[in-house]
Each structure stands twice: as C-alpha cells, then as structure tokens.
C-alpha cells in the first residue's frame, strides 16, 4: 500500500515511517522544509523507490505540490500546539487546506491521531484536536481516528517534561493537576496501532480510544519515573499554583517552551481515560505498562 505521511519530521512521523516501510508499505513523506528532514536514514528505501520526500506548507496552499494520484492512505499528523496563541485557527486552517488538497485524489482513507476526550468541558488544546477531527470527517474520504492520552517515549513532549521534573527536582511542591488521572501508552504501541490499521479494514471510518493497561495520576507518573531511575523524590501537591503559574513553573524548570507549557497545562486538568477498548480486539498487541515503557525509552 502506498501511504502519505504529513508532519513526517515530527515525533510520531519519524517513528511511523520506518514501521510502515518495515511492514512492506511505500511512503511519501511530506515536510515543510526538506533540509530539516533526516533523509539519509531512508536512503536504502529511496533507492528502490519505496520512499520519497515532498515539500509543502499546509498553511500556504499555494506551496502545496500536486497531490500524488497513487496514494492509498494518508496520515494526518500535523499540529500547532507549540505555536502559542491562536493555534486553534492554525490547526483548523491546516485541516481545511488538507482536505481541499486531497479531495480530488484517489486516496481511499485518512488516518488521524488526536487526543482522548474527557466527560467534561474540553481544554483549548483538546477542543482544537477534536475540531480537526470534525474537519477531516467533513470530507468524503473515510477517516480512522485514534485518540491517545500521554504518549511515553524518548522525545514525547509530555514524557520529556516528566523526565525533566523527576531528574532535576529532589523536592517538588506540585499543582493540583498532578492528581488528574490519565491512561499513558507506550510510543511503540501507538505506532503499532497506526501501522496495523492499514491492514485492518474494520478500522476504516471509525474512531477509537487507545491507551496502555494502567490508569494513573500525573503524580504516579513522576513517582514511577523516579523509582525507575532509582531517585528519591518527595512530592507534595498543593492547590496554590494556578494553570498560568504552573506553565511558567514548567518553562523555568524544564526544557519546554512557554507556549507548549501553556497548552499542556491547559490539557492536564482534563481526565484522559479510554472509554472504548474495542481496538484491542481488532488489533491485539502486548500493551506495555508505564514502567515498561519508561525502560524502553531509556533503551
């Protein structure tokens, strides 16, 4: 099957492409700037025409090349969470331009990775991700939507924040959102779902929650990370830190940008737990525990 991967040089894209190639699929990777993509990693696949690279900016429709007419499935992995204010309109524009670009093609399906939706008012970030899902589904092309909570793996923005906090601070006075529950999932499980959906026709046009085998609080995530690293950490949760102060705290302590910190903190007040596990029957796999996912990240 020939696939298009947008956001190819992002955290998910760079891990999905090798998985698709190893599964025997062809990949057309789309990026805004070819010079920022590690093309040399895929030279062997390019030689036998199983991998190619195209350039275009979804916020500038005039920059988009002609859509390849032999694409069977397209992965939509674009987001603007780190871009700061008004990221919602940018994400909506990207999705709208994408479906206009793909509309007249022979592409038979779209695959989209969004965020788990809580039974509560959505944060701006989660509302934006869900709005992208609605826009993609407004096209005539069937969309498979996977919704995930915290993705655990080296390079994941949320996981890197947990790593920074646990590594740097022996004593933490943490905000109340550390008591919020989530269902973390290992990056290799996410990539397996995204890859194997292609060969599972029952997933076409459907929406699925994906998560690991455990429901944990963000405090649990910090504690288990510290235990895995054999670090002694004292954590005390207090209600004094507002989301705004929490964002500045994360920006000061960790390597994240203030824009990304604000978006993440906004979402961390939402409980993100799977309400539907039907995908585990369609695509069975060994779901790694949070502790196992941490060990894989170290490796």
N, C-alpha and C positions, 0 to 999 in steps of 0.2 A: 504494500500500500504506500502511496506517495503522500507525505504529510507536509504541512506548512507549520512552522513554529514561530509565532511572533514573540517579541521580548526574548529573543534567543540568547542574549548575553546576560540575562537576569539569573537570579539564584535558582529558580526552577528550570528555566530553559536550558542552562548549561548542564544540568543533570539529566534532563529528559532526553536531549538529543542523543547521547551515547546509548541510552536504554532503547530508544527507537531503532537505532542502527543495529544494535546487537540482536534485536528481535526480527531483523530482516527487512525493515521498512526503509524507504527512501525519505530523505529530509531536505526541505528547503528552509533554511534559517533566515529570518528577517530581522534586521537591526537598523538602527538609525545611522550608525557610523561603523563601516566595515573595519576601520583601523582600530577599533576598540574590541574587536572580536578575536578570540584566540584560534584563528583559522588553522594554524599549524597542527593543532590537536586532531584535526579531521582530514589531514592530507591524504591518508590512505583510502578514506572513503570517497574523497573528491576524485581521486584517480579513476575509480571505477564508476563514476557518475552517480553514486548513491547519496552524495551530499553536495549541496550548493548553497551559496550565500547571496541574498539580495538586500538592497538598501532602500529605506523609505521611512518617513516620519508620519505616523498616523494623525498627528495634529496639523500636518500640512498636506492635504490631499493631492496638491499639485506635485508633490515629491514622490508619490507612490508610483512604482512601475506597473506595467500591465500585469494583472493577476495571472499566475501560471494556470493554463487551462487544463492541466492534467492532475491537479491536486484532488485527492480523495477526501482528506480530512484536514481541518485547520485548528491548531491550538491557539486560544486567545489567552495570553499570559501578561498582558500589559496592565500597569497600574501607575498611579502618580502620587502615592501616599507620602513620599518623601519631598514632594514639591512644595509643600506649605499650603497657605491659604488658597481657597477656591480650587482645590484638587478635584472636588466633585464635578465641576463643569468640564475640567480637562478630561477626566475619565469618561464622562458622558460623550464628549466630542470624539474621543478616540474610538469608542464603541460604535457610534453612529457612522463615522467615516469608514470603519472596518466593514460593516455590513453593506454599505454602499459600494465599497471596493470589491467585495466578494460576490455581490448579488447576481451578476450575470455569468458566474463561473459554473463549472460542473461539480464543484465541491459538494459532497454528499452529507457532511456533518461538521459541526463546530464543537470543540471541547473547551470548557472553561473552568478554571479553578477560582472559587470565591471563598467567602468566609462563612463559618457556621452562624446561623441565625437564632438568637435567643427568643424566649417568650417574654419580650419586654421591648420598650422603645429602643430603637437602634442608635448606636453611635453614628457620627457623621461618616466614619470610615466604613462601617458595615452597611450603612444605608447606600453609600456610593457603590460598594461592590455588588449589592443586590440590584441597584438601578442598572448597572452594566449588564447584569444577567437579564433583566427585563428588555433592555435594548437589543441584545443579541437574539433573544427569543422572538422579537418582533419581525425578524426576517423569515423567509420561507424555508430556510435551512435548519434541520433539526439540531438542537443544542443538547449536549450532555454536560450537566453542571455538577461538579464536585465541590462540596463545601467542607473546609477544614478549620480547625482551631489552631493552636500553636504548632508549628512545624519544627521538629527537633533535628538539627543537623548543623554542622560547621558552616557558617555563613548566613544562616537564617537570622533576620534582624531581631526577632523576639528571643531566639536562643542566645545570640551574642550579648544581648542585654543581661540575661540571666547569668551568663558566664562572667561578664564584667563585674556585676554586683557581687557575686559569690567569691570571685577571685580577689577583689580589691578591698572588700569591707569585712573585717572580723566582727564588727558590731553594726547591726542595722536597725534603725527605727523606721519601719516601713509604713506606707499608707494603707488605708482600709481596703483598697482594691486587691491587696495580696490575699484576701480571704475569698475572692471570687473564684468560682470553680471553672475548670476548663478540661478538655479532653485531648491532650497532646498526641501527636502522631509523628512517627519517625519519617524522615525525608525519603528513605528507601521504600517505605510503604506507600507514600504519596506517589512516587514515580512509578511504582508497580501498578497502582490503580490507573494512572493516566495512560500508561503504555498498554495495559491489557484491555482497557475499554475498547480499543480499536478492533480487537478480535472477539469482542463480546457484544453481538448485535442487540441483545436485550437491554443494553445501556443507552442505546440511541434515543435521543429526545427526552431522556429522563433526568431527574435531579436526585442527588444522593448526598447524605452526610458521611464523611469519612473521619475516623478517629482511632486512636490506639485503644488498648484494652483497659485503661485506667481513667478514672475521673479524679482529678487532683486540684488543689488550690494553687495559686501562684506562689504562695509561701512554701507549699510542698515542693514545688519545682526548685526553689532556691535551696531548700534543705537537702533534697536528694542530690542535687548537683554538688553541694559542699561535701556530702558524705562520700560520693563517688571519687572526689578529689582528695579525700581524707583531710578536709579543712574543718576546723572547729569554728562555728559561726553562731552568734547569739542574735536572734531576730525578735523584735518587739513591734507589733502592729499598733498604730495609733490613728485616730480619726482626724488628726490636725492638718495633714497635708492635703490641700485641695488638688484637683487634677492639674491646674495650672502650675502650682508649686511642684507637684510630682514630676511634671515634664521638665522643668528646669533642673530638678534634682537629678533625673536620669541623664540629662545633657551634660551636667557637670561631672558626674561620676563615671559615665560610660562613654563609648566612642560614637554613640548615635548623634545625629543632628537634632537641633531643636525642633525642626519641622516634623521629622519622623517621630520624635519623642512625644510630641503633642498628639499626633494621630494615634499612636499606640496606646497612650494613656487613656485617650477618649474611648478606645475599644475595650480596655482591660476592665472597665466597670460592668461590661456585659458578660453574663454567663454563657459560655460556648460549649455546649454538650450535644452529642448526636441524639437526635430524636427518632432516627430511622437507620437501622443497620442492615437493610436489605442487600446492600452491595457486597456484604461479607459472604452471602450465599452465591451471588453471581460471579464474584472474583475472590475465591478463597485464597488466603495467604497467611503466613505467620506474622501476626501483628506484634511488633516489638514493644516491650514495656518502656516507660520513660527512662528507667535506669539503663536498660539495654541500648536504647537509642543514644544516650549520653556516651556510653562506651564505644559505640560505633563512630560517633562524632570525633572522639579522641583519636580513633584509629585512622 
